[in-house]
Amino acid sequence: MEKLGPARDKFKKIFNAHLIKALDGGKKKYYLGDKYSAADAMMTYILMTAEYCGCGMIEDEVVEKYHSCMKERPSYSKAFCP
């Protein structure tokens, strides 16, 4: 698993930068703007999986706020917290 360290760290950095840019530095609530979309489901799945595996994907407060917002959605609770 440790051999994955450099690749994981690079992915984490790129992922965070991409998500921050997509969220316009936190000005947008959702990935594509004002409404929840499949893109948000995909980003949430990546963050959820990384959290579950203990990979620590979140490096920025914008990403943390976004992930918290997604976890508060009723659909998230239905799907992942039965």
KAPEQUI-V453497 format. One line per field, one symbol per residue. ss: DSSP state (h for helix, s for strand, l for the rest). psi: psi as a letter, one per 20 degrees, with the letter a starting at -180 (. if undefined). burial: + if it has 16 or more other ideal C-beta (glycine too) atoms within 10 Angstrom, else -. Layout:
ss->???
psi->???
burial->???
//
This chain:
ss->lhhhhhhhhhhhhhhhhhhhhhlhhhlllsllsllllhhhhhhhhhhhhhhhhlllllllhhhhhhhhhhhllhhhhhhhll
psi->hhhigggghggggggggghgghjlkjhqhrgjciqprhhhggghggggggghikilhpjqhghgggggghhiphhggghim.
burial->-------+---+--++--++-++------++----+---+--++--++-+----+-++---++--++--+------------
//
